[in-house]
Amino acid sequence: MRVTSKGQVTIPRNVRQQLGIFPQSEVEFVVEGNTVILRTVTGETSRGKKLVETLRGRATVRMTTDEIMALTRGER
């Protein structure tokens, strides 16, 4: 298996099936010495969940959904 110029490799089908890796699955690489471990990320530790938890409660402006939608649409 070769690594592309972008640092990409193809995970063989049998490995994806064994690990339950599907399109849009999140995986992580763990380096232990000269060994790299590929594992799926569980829902509790997913990147998206970490981001939401980091940002939760940081907003400084209180707006309703209608106000936000009007702002994104360029309405006044």
Buried (B, 14 or more C-beta within 10 A) or exposed (E): EEEEEEEEEEEEEEEBEEBEBEEEEBEEEEEEEEEEEEEBBEEEEBEEBEEEEEEEEEEEEEEEEEEEEEEEEEEE
